[in-house]
Amino acid sequence: MAHSEHASHGLGQILAAIGGIVDGMADTTGRVLKLLSLLQAHREWPGPELAERLEVSPRTLRRDIDRLRELGYPVHATTGPAGGYRLEAGTAMPPLLLDDEEAVAIAVGLRTAASGTVAGIGETSARALAKLEQVLPSRLRLRVHTLQTQTQPVAPIGAAPTVEAATLALLAQTCRDRERIRFGYRRRDGRESGRVADPYRLASTGRRWYLVAWDTGRQDWRTYRVDRLTSPLGTGVRFPPREPPPGYVEESIVAPISRHRAVVVVYAPLAVVAERFSGPGWVLEELDGRSCLLRTGGDSLEWLALTIGQLGLDFTVREPPELIDHLRTLAARLQASTEPPLRQ
C-alpha cells in the first residue's frame, strides 16, 4: 500500500511537471505572438519598454526575439542606452498578425480596389482577398460577407480612366526621393508636349489620379492627370524641397471641372466651418480668429447658392459677380414668399 501511494505520488509529480511544461510552452507561444504583434505595429521599440509591455525580463525578451528570428522574422537590434528592436523588411513576406478590425478593414479595402481605377490591380486584389477570406475566422468572414451583400454599388457617371500601377509606383517613388522626371503629356484639347517637372505629391479623387509638380519649363506649379501622362522617366537629378501655395492641390483639381468658382468670406472661426464642410472642393484659409476664406466650385449657380446658404453662418460672397446677382435675386424671391399676396 505504501509502495502504491509512493508510486501514485511520483506519477502525480510527473504529470504536474508535464502540465507545467505545456502551460509554459503555451505562455511562451502567446507571448511571442504578442511580441510579433507589437513589432508589426510600431516602427521601433526601446528594449526596456518592450519588456515592460510583455511583463518579462530583458533576458527573456532577447530569447523571444531569437525565436522570431528562427521563424524568419528579421528583427534588428540596436545597442546602447537608446537601444531597441524593430522589424525590418525581409526577402520573403512572413505571416501578419491582424486584429479583428484590421482584418475587416483590409478585406473591405481589397474589395474596393478590385473595382478601382488602377489598371491590372483588380485581379491581384481579388486573389489576395480570396486568400484572406480563407483564413478569416467565421465571425469575421460573416461580417465581410454581410457588408458585401448589403452594399449596393452605384455605377459612376461616365467611364473613369484607368492608370497603370507601375506608373503610380514610379511617380510615388520620385515624389519621395525628390527626383526630377521627364514625361509626355496630352492636354485636354488633345495637343501633346514633353514636360520636365519636380514631382511633389500624387492626389486621388477616387475616380482620377493627379500628379502635383513644379514644371521646370513654365516655372510654376502644375497638376497633371496621370491617365494623360506617358512614358515617365526619372532623370537622376535631385531637387530641393518646395511647397505649393496653401490650398493649391485642392483648387487645381476642382477648378478645371467646375464652371463657377466662388470665393466667400465666412464670419466664423475656421474650425467651426471645417466641421460643417470639408473634403475635396472645399478650401479653407484662416483670415483671423473670427473669420475665414472659403473657396469652392460648382457647375451651377443654383447649387453654389444652396450649398453656401446651408452653412448656417453669416457670409459675404466676393466672387464671381454672377453668384452675387443670383443670390440677390434669390433673396428677393424668398422675401416675397413670406409676405401675403397683394389684394386686387
C-alpha positions in Angstrom: 0.0 0.0 0.0 2.8 2.3 0.9 4.6 1.5 -2.3 1.4 2.2 -4.3 0.9 5.5 -2.6 4.6 6.4 -3.3 4.2 5.5 -7.0 0.9 7.4 -7.2 2.7 10.4 -5.6 5.6 10.1 -8.1 3.2 9.9 -11.0 1.4 13.0 -9.8 4.6 14.9 -9.7 5.5 13.8 -13.3 2.0 14.8 -14.6 2.2 18.1 -12.8 5.7 18.7 -14.3 4.4 17.9 -17.8 1.4 20.1 -17.3 3.8 22.9 -16.2 5.9 22.4 -19.3 2.8 22.5 -21.6 1.5 25.6 -19.8 4.9 27.2 -20.1 5.0 26.4 -23.8 1.5 27.9 -24.3 2.6 31.0 -22.3 5.7 31.4 -24.4 3.9 31.0 -27.7 1.3 33.5 -26.7 4.0 35.9 -25.5 6.0 35.6 -28.8 2.8 36.2 -30.8 2.1 39.3 -28.7 5.7 40.4 -29.3 5.4 40.0 -33.0 2.1 42.0 -33.0 3.8 44.8 -31.1 6.8 44.9 -33.6 4.5 44.9 -36.6 2.5 47.8 -35.2 5.4 50.1 -34.2 8.4 51.4 -36.1 10.9 50.8 -33.2 10.6 49.8 -29.6 13.1 50.6 -26.9 14.1 47.4 -25.2 13.0 48.3 -21.6 9.6 49.5 -22.9 9.0 46.3 -24.9 10.0 44.1 -22.0 7.6 46.1 -19.7 4.7 45.7 -22.2 5.3 41.9 -22.2 5.9 41.8 -18.4 9.2 39.8 -18.9 12.8 40.4 -18.1 15.3 41.7 -20.7 16.9 38.3 -20.9 13.5 36.6 -21.7 12.8 39.3 -24.3 16.1 38.5 -26.0 15.2 34.8 -26.1 11.8 35.6 -27.6 13.5 37.8 -30.2 15.8 34.9 -31.1 12.7 32.7 -31.6 11.2 35.2 -34.0 14.5 35.3 -36.0 14.5 31.5 -36.2 11.0 31.7 -37.7 12.2 34.0 -40.4 11.3 37.4 -39.0 14.2 39.9 -39.5 14.3 41.7 -36.1 17.0 44.3 -36.0 18.5 45.2 -32.6 20.4 48.4 -31.7 22.7 48.6 -28.7 23.4 51.3 -26.2 21.2 53.4 -23.8 18.8 54.2 -26.6 18.9 50.6 -28.0 15.8 48.8 -29.1 14.2 46.5 -31.6 12.4 46.9 -35.0 11.0 44.6 -37.6 12.8 45.0 -41.0 11.7 44.0 -44.4 13.0 40.6 -45.4 13.4 38.6 -48.5 10.0 36.9 -48.1 6.8 38.2 -46.6 6.1 36.4 -43.2 2.6 35.9 -41.9 1.0 39.0 -40.5 -0.9 39.2 -37.2 -4.1 41.2 -37.6 -6.7 42.1 -35.0 -10.4 41.8 -36.0 -10.8 45.4 -37.1 -7.6 45.4 -39.2 -8.6 42.2 -40.9 -12.0 43.5 -41.8 -10.5 46.9 -43.0 -8.1 45.1 -45.3 -10.8 42.9 -46.7 -13.0 45.9 -47.5 -10.0 47.7 -49.0 -9.2 44.8 -51.3 -12.8 44.5 -52.4 -12.9 48.2 -53.2 -9.6 48.1 -55.0 -10.8 45.2 -57.2 -13.2 47.6 -58.8 -11.0 50.7 -58.7 -9.2 52.8 -61.3 -5.8 51.2 -61.2 -5.3 49.0 -64.3 -4.4 45.4 -63.6 -4.9 45.6 -59.8 -8.4 44.1 -59.9 -7.4 40.5 -60.4 -4.5 40.8 -57.9 -6.8 42.3 -55.3 -9.4 39.5 -55.9 -6.7 36.9 -55.4 -5.4 38.5 -52.2 -9.0 38.8 -50.9 -9.7 35.2 -51.6 -6.6 34.2 -49.6 -7.5 36.5 -46.7 -11.1 35.3 -46.5 -9.9 31.7 -46.5 -8.1 32.2 -43.2 -10.6 34.6 -41.6 -12.5 33.3 -38.5 -16.1 32.6 -39.3 -17.3 35.6 -37.3 -15.2 37.9 -39.4 -16.0 36.2 -42.6 -19.6 36.8 -41.9 -19.0 40.5 -41.2 -17.2 40.9 -44.5 -19.9 38.9 -46.4 -22.7 41.0 -44.8 -21.0 44.2 -45.8 -20.6 42.9 -49.3 -24.2 41.7 -49.7 -25.8 44.7 -48.1 -23.9 47.3 -50.2 -25.4 48.4 -53.4 -22.7 49.5 -55.9 -23.6 52.6 -57.9 -22.1 52.8 -61.4 -20.2 56.1 -61.8 -21.5 58.6 -64.4 -19.1 58.2 -67.3 -16.2 55.8 -67.5 -13.4 56.5 -65.1 -9.9 56.5 -66.8 -7.5 53.8 -65.5 -3.9 54.2 -64.8 -1.1 51.7 -64.6 0.0 50.5 -61.1 3.7 50.7 -62.3 3.2 54.3 -63.3 1.8 55.2 -59.9 4.6 53.4 -58.1 7.2 55.2 -60.2 5.7 58.6 -59.6 5.3 57.9 -55.9 9.0 57.0 -55.7 10.2 60.1 -57.5 8.0 62.2 -55.1 9.6 60.5 -52.1 13.1 60.8 -53.5 12.7 64.3 -54.9 13.9 63.1 -58.3 13.2 65.2 -61.4 11.2 63.4 -64.1 10.5 63.6 -67.9 7.2 62.6 -69.4 4.9 63.2 -72.3 1.6 64.9 -71.6 -1.7 65.2 -73.6 -3.7 68.3 -72.8 -7.5 68.4 -72.7 -7.6 69.7 -76.3 -5.5 66.7 -77.5 -2.2 68.6 -78.0 0.9 66.7 -76.7 4.1 68.1 -75.4 7.1 67.0 -73.4 7.4 68.1 -69.8 10.2 68.2 -67.2 9.0 68.5 -63.6 9.8 68.2 -59.9 7.1 65.9 -58.5 5.5 66.9 -55.2 2.6 64.5 -54.5 0.1 62.2 -56.0 -3.6 63.1 -55.4 -6.7 61.0 -56.0 -10.4 61.9 -56.1 -11.4 58.3 -56.2 -12.1 58.4 -59.9 -9.0 60.2 -61.2 -5.3 60.3 -60.2 -3.3 63.5 -60.4 0.4 64.4 -60.1 1.2 67.8 -58.5 4.6 69.0 -59.6 6.7 72.1 -60.2 7.0 72.5 -64.0 10.6 73.5 -64.7 9.9 74.8 -68.2 7.0 77.0 -67.1 8.5 77.8 -63.7 5.2 77.3 -62.0 3.1 74.7 -60.2 1.0 72.3 -62.4 -1.4 69.5 -61.8 -1.3 66.7 -64.4 -3.9 63.9 -64.8 -1.9 60.7 -64.6 -4.0 59.0 -67.3 -2.8 61.6 -69.8 0.8 61.2 -68.8 3.0 58.9 -70.9 6.5 57.3 -70.6 7.5 58.9 -67.2 11.2 58.5 -66.6 13.4 59.6 -63.6 16.3 61.7 -64.6 18.5 61.0 -61.6 18.6 64.8 -60.8 17.7 65.7 -57.2 15.9 68.9 -56.4 15.5 70.9 -53.1 12.1 70.6 -51.3 9.4 73.0 -52.4 5.9 73.5 -51.1 2.9 74.7 -53.3 0.8 77.6 -52.1 -1.8 76.7 -49.4 -4.9 75.1 -50.9 -3.3 74.7 -54.4 -3.7 70.9 -54.6 -7.5 71.0 -53.9 -8.1 74.1 -56.1 -6.1 72.9 -59.0 -8.1 69.6 -59.2 -11.5 71.1 -58.6 -11.2 74.3 -60.8 -10.9 72.6 -64.2 -14.1 70.6 -63.7 -16.2 73.4 -62.3 -17.9 76.1 -64.4 -18.1 78.5 -61.5 -15.5 79.3 -58.8 -16.7 81.0 -55.6 -14.7 83.0 -53.0 -16.6 83.6 -49.8 -15.8 85.2 -46.5 -17.4 83.3 -43.7 -17.7 85.1 -40.4 -16.8 82.2 -38.1 -13.6 80.5 -36.9 -12.1 78.1 -39.4 -12.6 75.1 -37.1 -16.3 75.8 -36.9 -16.6 76.0 -40.7 -14.4 72.9 -41.2 -16.8 70.8 -39.0 -19.7 71.6 -41.4 -17.9 71.4 -44.7 -14.7 69.6 -45.6 -13.3 67.4 -48.3 -12.4 67.8 -52.0 -13.5 71.1 -53.4 -13.7 73.0 -50.1 -10.6 75.0 -49.4 -10.5 77.0 -46.2 -8.0 79.7 -45.2 -8.0 81.4 -41.9 -8.2 85.2 -42.0 -8.3 85.9 -38.3 -9.7 84.2 -35.2 -13.3 85.2 -36.2 -13.4 84.6 -40.0 -12.0 82.5 -42.8 -11.9 82.4 -46.6 -13.8 79.7 -48.4 -13.0 78.7 -52.0 -15.2 76.2 -53.8 -16.6 75.5 -57.2 -19.7 74.1 -58.9 -21.3 73.5 -62.2 -24.4 75.7 -61.4 -25.0 78.9 -59.6 -28.1 77.4 -58.0 -26.1 74.6 -56.4 -23.4 77.0 -55.1 -26.1 79.3 -53.7 -27.9 76.5 -52.0 -24.7 74.9 -50.6 -23.2 78.2 -49.2 -26.6 79.2 -47.8 -26.7 75.9 -45.9 -23.7 76.9 -43.9 -25.9 78.4 -41.3 -23.3 81.2 -40.8 -23.0 84.8 -41.9 -21.0 85.2 -45.1 -20.1 87.6 -47.9 -19.6 86.5 -51.4 -16.6 88.1 -53.1 -16.8 86.4 -56.4 -18.0 85.6 -59.0 -20.3 88.5 -59.8 -22.9 86.1 -61.3 -23.2 84.4 -58.0 -23.7 87.7 -56.2 -26.5 88.6 -58.7 -28.1 85.2 -58.3 -28.1 85.5 -54.5 -29.8 88.9 -54.7 -32.5 87.5 -57.0 -33.0 84.5 -54.7 -33.1 86.7 -51.6 -35.8 88.9 -53.2 -37.8 85.8 -54.2 -37.5 84.3 -50.7 -38.5 87.6 -49.1 -41.6 87.8 -51.3 -42.6 84.3 -50.5 -43.0 85.2 -46.8 -45.3 88.2 -47.5 -49.0 88.0 -48.1 -50.1 88.5 -51.7 -51.5 91.9 -52.6 -55.2 92.1 -52.9 -56.5 93.0 -56.3 
